[in-house]
Amino acid sequence: MTTSLKTAALGAVMGAVVSVAAVFGAAQSGYFPPPSDRQFHDYLMAHPGIIFDMQAKVIAENNRKQDRAMQEAVDKVGLKTFFDPKLAFVTGPANAKKSVVEFFDYNCGHCRNTFPVIKKFYEAHKADTRFAFIEFPIFGQASEDAARSALAARRQGDKYIAFHFAMMSQKNAIGPAETVEAARTAGLDLNRLMADLKDPAIAKQLATATALAKRIGAEGTPLFIVNGKPHPGEVTEKELLELSRT
């Protein structure tokens, strides 16, 4: 569980306790017959699940608010922004009615868990869906280095997809050795890759992508935007198919 989720969960528990206390306080203020301390205690002990029910309700409502806020942010930014070649690796028909955007980190376990689903969907729909792959490294320097390598790999055309798939298929944490292995698997020109990595434009691209992710409220990876609808976290094959039909 991320720190933000832990904080939210703790806040929800505290909120539930405060709500119960507020009800008790209202009773004592004469809004309705007050229970005694013993009755209040006995009721909570007999129904401890009320705290967790209230916690779940608070978390669900917070999630709905976050989902609404992200949708509003995506709508405000405009879907076209995510398909800027200066920002994302874009592939698929320009006039496609379906679209899939993914913000990812090569060292993200959830991204790797979802990768087989994304690869299968890509292979099945690359002729009728517009895809945008956006590097969003959040797990430290190794992830940033991997993202820069991916941005440099874009300059070798369609080999980016092979490189991206090879990186996501790695079993170990991504470091220099894994990046070189993926580059060789994809058939990249390693000398050109190393030269392109020195271009200051690479760092600028990465900063732009990170700024966009934060602008729409992305706090983790993966984040998918399917047909304009955000979906934070892992996505199943069924969910992806349903989202792509809306």
Secondary structure, DSSP 8 states (H G I E B T S, - for coil): --HHHHHHHHHHHHHHHHHHHHHHHHHHTTSS----HHHHHHHHHH-THHHHHHHHHHHHHHHHHHHHHHHHHHHHH-GGGGG-TTTSEEES-TT-SEEEEEEE-TT-HHHHHHHHHHHHHHHHHTTTEEEEEEE---S-HHHHHHHHHHHHHGGGTTHHHHHHHHHHT-SS---HHHHHHHHHHHT--HHHHHHHHT-HHHHHHHHHHHHHHHHTT--SS-EEEETTEEEES---HHHHHHHHH-
